[in-house]
Amino acid sequence: MRKLPYSLLAALAASALAVPVTASALPADVTAGQCVAGGGMIVISAVGDGSQGYTKRCTGGVHDGQTAL
């Protein structure tokens, strides 16, 4: 069996990492526990000046970018 050159393996790995995950593969909302268990952390941001509420997003980990409930 022929071995692939290192540069070809590196290019294949880079292209696999660059492919975005489709929205259908990601959950719509995750709980805070799921976010943390998936390796992420919850970022709480004020909407406007804060009088309109707050948003909670999971950043990092498996559920990156998803709304945290």
C-alpha positions in Angstrom: 0.0 0.0 0.0 1.4 3.4 -1.0 1.6 6.1 1.7 0.3 9.5 1.0 2.8 12.4 1.2 2.6 14.5 4.4 1.6 17.6 2.4 -1.4 15.8 0.9 -2.5 14.6 4.4 -2.2 18.1 5.8 -4.2 19.6 2.9 -7.0 17.0 3.4 -7.1 17.7 7.2 -7.3 21.4 6.6 -10.1 21.1 4.1 -12.0 18.8 6.5 -11.7 21.4 9.3 -12.7 24.3 7.0 -16.1 22.7 6.0 -18.8 24.5 8.0 -21.4 22.4 9.9 -24.8 22.8 8.4 -27.5 24.4 10.4 -29.6 21.3 10.3 -26.9 19.4 12.1 -26.8 21.8 15.0 -29.4 21.9 17.8 -31.6 25.0 17.9 -31.2 25.6 21.6 -29.1 24.0 24.3 -29.3 24.1 28.1 -26.6 25.7 30.1 -25.5 22.2 31.3 -25.2 20.9 27.7 -23.2 24.0 26.7 -20.7 23.5 29.6 -20.6 19.7 29.1 -19.8 20.2 25.5 -16.7 22.3 26.4 -18.2 25.7 25.9 -19.0 28.6 28.1 -22.1 30.9 28.3 -21.7 34.5 27.3 -24.5 36.9 28.5 -25.0 40.1 26.5 -27.4 43.0 27.0 -29.8 43.8 24.2 -29.5 47.5 23.5 -29.0 49.4 26.8 -30.1 46.4 28.8 -33.7 47.4 29.3 -34.8 45.1 26.4 -33.4 42.0 28.0 -30.4 39.8 27.6 -29.1 37.1 25.2 -27.3 34.0 26.3 -25.1 32.2 23.8 -22.9 29.2 24.1 -19.4 29.9 22.8 -16.8 27.3 22.1 -17.1 23.6 22.3 -19.7 21.4 20.6 -22.6 23.9 20.7 -20.7 27.0 19.6 -23.0 29.9 18.6 -26.2 28.3 19.9 -28.7 30.0 22.2 -28.4 28.8 25.8 -31.7 28.3 27.7 
